Amino acid sequence: MNSNSQSANTDTYSQRLADIVGTAIALLTLTLPVFVIAHYSSTNVPNNQQPLIQNLQGSKD
């Protein structure tokens, strides 16, 4: 009887450990790319955006 209960306890522990490791891997997979992109993205990018409205008014003669 004891061997069956120990086996069930080991299986439960293994399942619990697998759940924790899987959750940690999932969280790392979802959050690590965001932090890497934020870290390596440059904040000193020049803004060379053209104005949306251009002055198209011709010269008055």
Secondary structure, DSSP 8 states (H G I E B T S, - for coil): -HHHHHHHHHHHHHHHHHHHHHHHHHHHHHHHHHHHHHHHS-S--------SS--------
